[in-house]
Amino acid sequence: MNEGMKTIIYPIKDLAQATTLYAKLLGTEPVTDEPYYVGFKVGGQDVGLDPNGHRQGMTGPLGYWHVDDIKKSLTELLSAGAQTVQEVRDVGGGKLIAAVKDADGNPIGLIQSP
């Protein structure tokens, strides 16, 4: 089952500066504030700041579709012509992410909560 796109992650270089900027933009303080990730929740949306994103190949914000079975969803997208950008990996606490790109190079993120 697909629950929609509820998470967007921004690759950033200056975590402190980006945290201040997004706190002002979103009108709220982060719910997660770690050296490796800062996360906000606003209007049912998760907004994340990833200071390692550029090194991991992110070239801009990446929207993540929330799915029940990430491996099944990934297999279905690949069989429909998508190309793997990032294999399934655990980012902590059992949360799994993966990314593909469509035929036009548009990134598609997948996320499965534990």
Buried (B, 14 or more C-beta within 10 A) or exposed (E): EEEEBBBBBBBBEEBEEBBEEBBEEBEBEBEBBEEEBBBBBEEEEBBBBBBEBEEEEBEEBBBBBBBEEBEEBBEEBEEEEBEEBBEBEEEEEEBBBBBBBEEEEEBBBBBBBE
